[in-house]
Amino acid sequence: MDADKICAFYDDPVKVATDKASMRSSVYAKRVTIETGLEWRLRRLRNNSARQLIILGRKIGRREELPTPSAAQS
């Protein structure tokens, strides 16, 4: 592969922006997983609580979709 083509690939502004966003996301995910400070503990608590609420909401939604026993017998 030609060196100019390789340079053009790595200098592409879309690729550079995507790489930057990916690195920022990766660093955040690592920090929220392993950091021990109060800020990170609160973030984990927030994330875990939100995840549990989403799961609970899905379970309740599925229950509402199921027919009630009295309606199924009619």
DSSP file (Angstrom, degrees, kcal/mol; ACC not computed):
  #  RESIDUE AA STRUCTURE BP1 BP2  ACC     N-H-->O    O-->H-N    N-H-->O    O-->H-N    TCO  KAPPA ALPHA  PHI   PSI    X-CA   Y-CA   Z-CA
    1    1 A M              0   0    0      0, 0.0     2,-0.1     0, 0.0     5,-0.0   0.000 360.0 360.0 360.0 141.1    0.0    0.0    0.0
    2    2 A D     >  -     0   0    0      1,-0.1     4,-1.8     4,-0.0     3,-0.2  -0.401 360.0-130.2 -70.1 141.5    1.2    3.4   -0.9
    3    3 A A  H  > S+     0   0    0      1,-0.2     4,-2.5     2,-0.2     5,-0.2   0.844 107.7  56.5 -62.1 -35.3    2.5    5.6    2.0
    4    4 A D  H  > S+     0   0    0      1,-0.2     4,-2.3     2,-0.2    -1,-0.2   0.888 106.4  49.9 -64.2 -38.1    0.3    8.6    0.8
    5    5 A K  H  > S+     0   0    0     -3,-0.2     4,-1.9     2,-0.2    -1,-0.2   0.896 111.1  48.7 -67.7 -40.1   -2.8    6.4    1.0
    6    6 A I  H  X S+     0   0    0     -4,-1.8     4,-2.1     2,-0.2    -2,-0.2   0.915 111.9  49.1 -65.1 -43.5   -1.9    5.3    4.5
    7    7 A C  H  X S+     0   0    0     -4,-2.5     4,-1.8     1,-0.2    -2,-0.2   0.900 109.5  52.1 -62.5 -41.1   -1.3    8.9    5.6
    8    8 A A  H  X S+     0   0    0     -4,-2.3     4,-0.6     1,-0.2    -1,-0.2   0.895 108.2  52.3 -63.1 -39.2   -4.6   10.0    4.1
    9    9 A F  H >< S+     0   0    0     -4,-1.9     3,-0.8     1,-0.2    -2,-0.2   0.944 113.8  41.3 -61.5 -48.9   -6.4    7.2    6.0
   10   10 A Y  H 3< S+     0   0    0     -4,-2.1    -1,-0.2     1,-0.2    -2,-0.2   0.705 114.7  52.2 -75.6 -19.1   -4.9    8.3    9.4
   11   11 A D  H 3< S+     0   0    0     -4,-1.8    -1,-0.2    -5,-0.2    -2,-0.2   0.452  76.6 125.7 -93.1  -1.9   -5.4   12.0    8.7
   12   12 A D    <X  -     0   0    0     -3,-0.8     4,-2.5    -4,-0.6     5,-0.2  -0.394  59.2-141.9 -60.4 124.9   -9.1   11.7    7.8
   13   13 A P  H  > S+     0   0    0      0, 0.0     4,-2.3     0, 0.0     5,-0.2   0.843 100.0  52.5 -61.4 -34.4  -11.0   14.1   10.0
   14   14 A V  H  > S+     0   0    0      2,-0.2     4,-2.4     1,-0.2     5,-0.2   0.924 111.5  46.3 -66.9 -42.8  -13.9   11.7   10.5
   15   15 A K  H  > S+     0   0    0      2,-0.2     4,-2.8     1,-0.2     5,-0.2   0.912 112.3  50.3 -64.7 -42.5  -11.5    8.9   11.6
   16   16 A V  H  X S+     0   0    0     -4,-2.5     4,-2.1     2,-0.2    -2,-0.2   0.921 112.6  46.6 -62.5 -43.7   -9.7   11.3   14.0
   17   17 A A  H  X S+     0   0    0     -4,-2.3     4,-2.3     2,-0.2    -1,-0.2   0.900 113.7  48.4 -65.8 -40.8  -12.9   12.5   15.5
   18   18 A T  H  X S+     0   0    0     -4,-2.4     4,-2.5     2,-0.2    -2,-0.2   0.910 111.3  49.7 -66.0 -42.6  -14.2    8.9   15.9
   19   19 A D  H  X S+     0   0    0     -4,-2.8     4,-2.3     2,-0.2    -2,-0.2   0.898 110.8  50.4 -62.4 -40.1  -11.0    7.7   17.4
   20   20 A K  H  X S+     0   0    0     -4,-2.1     4,-2.2    -5,-0.2    -2,-0.2   0.924 112.2  46.2 -64.6 -45.0  -11.0   10.6   19.9
   21   21 A A  H  X S+     0   0    0     -4,-2.3     4,-2.3     1,-0.2    -2,-0.2   0.892 112.6  51.1 -65.1 -39.6  -14.6    9.9   20.9
   22   22 A S  H  X S+     0   0    0     -4,-2.5     4,-2.4     2,-0.2    -2,-0.2   0.904 110.4  48.3 -64.6 -41.8  -13.9    6.2   21.3
   23   23 A M  H  X S+     0   0    0     -4,-2.3     4,-2.6     2,-0.2     5,-0.2   0.912 111.3  50.2 -65.4 -42.4  -10.9    6.9   23.5
   24   24 A R  H  X S+     0   0    0     -4,-2.2     4,-2.2     1,-0.2    -2,-0.2   0.917 112.4  47.6 -61.5 -43.5  -12.9    9.2   25.7
   25   25 A S  H  X S+     0   0    0     -4,-2.3     4,-2.5     2,-0.2    -2,-0.2   0.897 112.2  49.8 -64.2 -41.4  -15.6    6.6   26.0
   26   26 A S  H  X S+     0   0    0     -4,-2.4     4,-2.2     2,-0.2    -2,-0.2   0.914 110.6  48.5 -64.8 -44.5  -13.1    3.9   26.9
   27   27 A V  H  X S+     0   0    0     -4,-2.6     4,-2.5     2,-0.2    -1,-0.2   0.907 112.3  49.6 -63.5 -42.0  -11.4    6.0   29.5
   28   28 A Y  H  X S+     0   0    0     -4,-2.2     4,-2.9    -5,-0.2     5,-0.2   0.936 110.4  49.9 -62.3 -46.4  -14.7    6.9   31.1
   29   29 A A  H  X S+     0   0    0     -4,-2.5     4,-1.0     1,-0.2    -2,-0.2   0.894 112.4  47.8 -60.8 -40.1  -15.8    3.2   31.2
   30   30 A K  H  X S+     0   0    0     -4,-2.2     4,-2.2     2,-0.2     3,-0.3   0.932 113.7  46.7 -65.6 -45.2  -12.5    2.2   32.8
   31   31 A R  H  X S+     0   0    0     -4,-2.5     4,-2.3     1,-0.2    -2,-0.2   0.901 109.8  52.2 -66.4 -40.5  -12.7    4.9   35.4
   32   32 A V  H  < S+     0   0    0     -4,-2.9    -1,-0.2     1,-0.2    -2,-0.2   0.756 114.3  46.4 -68.2 -20.8  -16.3    4.2   36.3
   33   33 A T  H  < S+     0   0    0     -4,-1.0    -2,-0.2    -3,-0.3    -1,-0.2   0.866 127.4  18.9 -85.3 -40.2  -15.4    0.6   36.8
   34   34 A I  H  < S+     0   0    0     -4,-2.2    -3,-0.2    -5,-0.1    -2,-0.2   0.649  90.5 105.5-114.0 -16.6  -12.2    0.9   38.9
   35   35 A E     <  -     0   0    0     -4,-2.3    -4,-0.0    -5,-0.3     0, 0.0  -0.350  48.0-160.9 -68.9 150.1  -12.0    4.3   40.5
   36   36 A T        +     0   0    0      4,-0.1    -1,-0.1     5,-0.0    -4,-0.0   0.417  47.6 116.4-112.8  -1.0  -12.8    4.4   44.2
   37   37 A G  S  > S-     0   0    0      1,-0.1     4,-2.2     4,-0.0     5,-0.2  -0.176  78.2-106.6 -68.4 164.3  -13.6    8.1   44.8
   38   38 A L  H  > S+     0   0    0      1,-0.2     4,-2.6     2,-0.2     5,-0.2   0.889 118.3  56.0 -58.3 -43.1  -17.0    9.3   46.0
   39   39 A E  H  > S+     0   0    0      1,-0.2     4,-2.0     2,-0.2    -1,-0.2   0.913 110.9  43.7 -57.0 -44.4  -17.8   10.7   42.6
   40   40 A W  H  > S+     0   0    0      2,-0.2     4,-2.3     1,-0.2    -1,-0.2   0.848 111.3  53.5 -73.9 -34.0  -17.2    7.4   40.9
   41   41 A R  H  X S+     0   0    0     -4,-2.2     4,-2.3     2,-0.2    -1,-0.2   0.910 110.3  48.2 -64.2 -41.3  -19.1    5.5   43.6
   42   42 A L  H  X S+     0   0    0     -4,-2.6     4,-2.7     2,-0.2    -2,-0.2   0.885 110.0  52.0 -66.2 -38.3  -22.1    7.8   43.1
   43   43 A R  H  X S+     0   0    0     -4,-2.0     4,-2.8    -5,-0.2    -2,-0.2   0.920 110.3  48.3 -63.6 -42.6  -21.9    7.3   39.3
   44   44 A R  H  X S+     0   0    0     -4,-2.3     4,-3.0     2,-0.2     5,-0.3   0.919 111.7  49.9 -62.7 -42.6  -21.9    3.5   39.7
   45   45 A L  H  X S+     0   0    0     -4,-2.3     4,-2.5     2,-0.2     5,-0.2   0.924 112.4  47.6 -60.7 -44.9  -24.9    3.7   42.1
   46   46 A R  H  X S+     0   0    0     -4,-2.7     4,-2.5     2,-0.2    -2,-0.2   0.936 114.5  45.9 -61.1 -47.8  -26.7    5.9   39.6
   47   47 A N  H  X S+     0   0    0     -4,-2.8     4,-2.3     1,-0.2    -2,-0.2   0.918 114.7  46.3 -63.8 -44.8  -25.9    3.6   36.7
   48   48 A N  H  X S+     0   0    0     -4,-3.0     4,-2.3     2,-0.2    -1,-0.2   0.891 113.2  49.8 -66.7 -39.1  -26.9    0.4   38.6
   49   49 A S  H  X S+     0   0    0     -4,-2.5     4,-2.3    -5,-0.3    -2,-0.2   0.925 111.5  48.5 -64.8 -44.2  -30.1    2.0   39.9
   50   50 A A  H  X S+     0   0    0     -4,-2.5     4,-2.1    -5,-0.2    -2,-0.2   0.909 111.1  50.9 -62.3 -41.6  -31.1    3.1   36.4
   51   51 A R  H  X S+     0   0    0     -4,-2.3     4,-2.2     1,-0.2    -1,-0.2   0.917 110.5  48.7 -62.4 -43.5  -30.3   -0.4   35.0
   52   52 A Q  H  X S+     0   0    0     -4,-2.3     4,-2.5     1,-0.2    -1,-0.2   0.879 110.3  51.6 -65.3 -37.8  -32.5   -2.0   37.7
   53   53 A L  H  X S+     0   0    0     -4,-2.3     4,-2.6     2,-0.2    -1,-0.2   0.885 109.1  50.7 -65.6 -38.1  -35.3    0.4   37.0
   54   54 A I  H  X S+     0   0    0     -4,-2.1     4,-2.2     2,-0.2    -2,-0.2   0.927 111.6  47.6 -64.0 -44.6  -35.2   -0.4   33.3
   55   55 A I  H  X S+     0   0    0     -4,-2.2     4,-2.1     2,-0.2    -2,-0.2   0.925 113.0  48.5 -62.2 -44.6  -35.3   -4.1   34.0
   56   56 A L  H  X S+     0   0    0     -4,-2.5     4,-2.5     1,-0.2     5,-0.2   0.909 109.9  52.3 -61.9 -43.0  -38.2   -3.7   36.5
   57   57 A G  H  X S+     0   0    0     -4,-2.6     4,-2.4     1,-0.2    -1,-0.2   0.888 108.9  50.0 -61.4 -39.6  -40.1   -1.6   33.9
   58   58 A R  H  X S+     0   0    0     -4,-2.2     4,-2.2     2,-0.2    -1,-0.2   0.902 110.4  50.1 -65.7 -40.6  -39.6   -4.3   31.3
   59   59 A K  H  X S+     0   0    0     -4,-2.1     4,-1.9     2,-0.2    -2,-0.2   0.922 112.4  46.5 -64.4 -43.2  -41.0   -6.9   33.6
   60   60 A I  H  X S+     0   0    0     -4,-2.5     4,-1.9     1,-0.2    -2,-0.2   0.903 111.1  53.1 -64.9 -40.8  -44.0   -4.8   34.5
   61   61 A G  H  X S+     0   0    0     -4,-2.4     4,-1.1     1,-0.2    -1,-0.2   0.887 108.5  49.4 -61.6 -40.1  -44.6   -4.1   30.8
   62   62 A R  H  X S+     0   0    0     -4,-2.2     4,-1.1     1,-0.2    -1,-0.2   0.869 108.0  54.2 -67.6 -36.3  -44.6   -7.8   30.0
   63   63 A R  H  < S+     0   0    0     -4,-1.9     3,-0.4     1,-0.2    -1,-0.2   0.894 106.4  51.8 -64.3 -39.1  -47.0   -8.5   32.8
   64   64 A E  H  < S+     0   0    0     -4,-1.9    -1,-0.2     1,-0.2    -2,-0.2   0.784 105.9  55.8 -69.0 -26.2  -49.5   -5.9   31.4
   65   65 A E  H  < S+     0   0    0     -4,-1.1    -1,-0.2    -5,-0.2    -2,-0.2   0.783  90.8  87.4 -76.3 -26.6  -49.3   -7.6   27.9
   66   66 A L  S  < S-     0   0    0     -4,-1.1     2,-0.1    -3,-0.4     0, 0.0  -0.486  87.4-112.1 -73.8 141.0  -50.3  -11.0   29.3
   67   67 A P        -     0   0    0      0, 0.0    -1,-0.1     0, 0.0    -2,-0.1  -0.436  32.1-111.9 -71.0 147.9  -54.0  -11.7   29.4
   68   68 A T     >  -     0   0    0      1,-0.1     4,-1.9    -2,-0.1     3,-0.3  -0.453  27.0-113.2 -74.4 153.7  -55.5  -12.0   32.9
   69   69 A P  H  > S+     0   0    0      0, 0.0     4,-1.3     0, 0.0    -1,-0.1   0.868 116.7  52.2 -57.4 -37.7  -56.8  -15.5   33.8
   70   70 A S  H  > S+     0   0    0      1,-0.2     4,-0.8     2,-0.2     3,-0.1   0.870 109.8  48.7 -69.3 -35.1  -60.4  -14.3   33.9
   71   71 A A  H  4 S+     0   0    0     -3,-0.3    -1,-0.2     1,-0.2     3,-0.2   0.826 108.1  54.6 -72.2 -31.4  -60.1  -12.8   30.4
   72   72 A A  H  < S+     0   0    0     -4,-1.9    -1,-0.2     1,-0.2    -2,-0.2   0.803 106.8  51.2 -72.4 -28.9  -58.6  -15.9   29.0
   73   73 A Q  H  <        0   0    0     -4,-1.3    -1,-0.2     1,-0.2    -2,-0.2   0.713 360.0 360.0 -81.3 -21.6  -61.5  -18.1   30.3
   74   74 A S     <        0   0    0     -4,-0.8    -1,-0.2    -3,-0.2    -2,-0.1   0.485 360.0 360.0 -70.4 360.0  -64.2  -16.0   28.7
